[in-house]
Amino acid sequence: MASVEQSPGGASRKAGIQTWLKRIFVRLGILPFLIVIAVIVFTAMSDNFLTGRNLMNILRQSVYLTIVSLGQMLTLLTGGFDLSVGTIVALSSVVGAVVMASVYSAMPDAVYLAIALGFFAGVLAGSLIGVVNAAGVAFFNVSPFMMSLGMASVGFGIALYLTGGVPVYGLPIEFSDVFGFGNFLGIPSPIWIAGLIVVALWVYLYKTPQGRHFYAVGGNIKAAKLSGINVRGTLFQAYVLCAALAATAGMLLTARLDTGDANIGASMPLESIAACVIAGVALRGGVGRLENVVLGALFIGLVQNGMNLARIESYLQTVMLGGLLILAVIADQIRLRYVASLKD
């Protein structure tokens, strides 16, 4: 029986598809493939998954992780990371809620003054954690792991001390109406805020010299010093900006929950690092794209939403997230080896 030979056109088309897939893998890593697989699987598991209402819900739920992940990306670019982002979310929520509720109680007519002061106090409190992290890493050469882990404990203790472990209530309803459940042109206000942050950070990273310094420091810190880059200043900015973004996410989450809580944000360190690594941000520093991190955070939100619709228990969701992180790290190593082999 004669064997069936593949036509030249079919072989060329197959080679072209393989080349295209390899280019996607080199540039974006495993993320596009994971998104496609997740959409197919969860669409098959639930009829409600691929609907306009649910997709908008995924965007809204992913806002908080997206903002935190953008800050985490800055520290990863410099070759470090911040394990205190969860504590910063909680501390900003508690401090902001306490100040807001106190001012609102004392001056019920000054609603927007109470909101402004509470929001500012929450972001400032979270940013101070970042200042301490930045000082330890940049000026005292403390390991980012030990510095951020220690500050995570300190910040969590402060948050519990301020509240006694009890959620803070008494916030003005306008705070939740605007920053938690507000809409503009049919899009939730938290998505607008996250979009503005993404645009501002994109301009800062890719259109200013300081933005390129993050990549230079993470790529080769000795070469960065010889090039005249202020390495300590760059590290300081990375950790302060990371904390400020996490604190902003904490205040937006407070508006969504309509309460200040010391127990929110516990999963943010793992999820934010996972979002970055899945998006191709290198743990060694110097490599990563902001738009990919946004997709990485959306992917995690998509997976969590899909598992909720499929009624998968939260404990198994944590297992899945950890597995995705390990898979992303392995895929990143394979991608780096492949890129190195192309250069050779």
Number of C-alpha atoms within 10 A of each C-alpha: 3 4 5 6 7 9 9 9 9 10 12 12 12 12 12 12 12 12 12 12 12 15 12 15 20 17 13 20 25 22 23 18 13 17 18 11 12 17 17 12 13 20 16 13 15 14 10 16 20 15 11 10 10 15 15 14 15 21 20 21 19 25 24 27 25 31 27 31 28 28 24 30 30 31 27 28 27 28 23 23 26 29 23 30 37 28 35 39 37 32 34 36 37 33 29 33 32 24 21 29 24 16 20 22 16 10 12 14 10 13 19 15 15 26 23 15 16 28 26 19 23 29 26 19 22 32 24 17 26 29 20 17 30 30 19 18 22 21 13 10 12 15 15 21 14 15 21 27 17 14 21 21 13 14 25 20 16 17 24 18 12 15 16 12 13 14 17 22 14 15 27 22 13 15 25 19 15 17 20 22 16 16 15 11 6 7 13 19 20 27 20 15 16 21 15 12 16 18 13 11 16 16 12 14 19 13 11 11 11 17 18 15 22 28 23 24 24 25 19 15 19 13 12 18 14 9 10 8 19 15 20 18 15 23 26 22 20 29 32 24 20 29 34 28 26 35 36 27 29 35 34 26 26 28 26 18 14 22 21 31 27 30 19 20 25 17 13 23 20 16 25 29 26 26 33 29 29 31 27 27 27 23 22 14 24 22 19 22 19 21 13 21 28 22 20 30 29 22 25 24 24 24 22 21 20 24 19 13 15 16 11 12 10 12 8 11 15 15 10 15 18 15 13 18 19 15 14 23 20 12 19 24 13 15 20 14 12 15 13 10 9 8 7 6
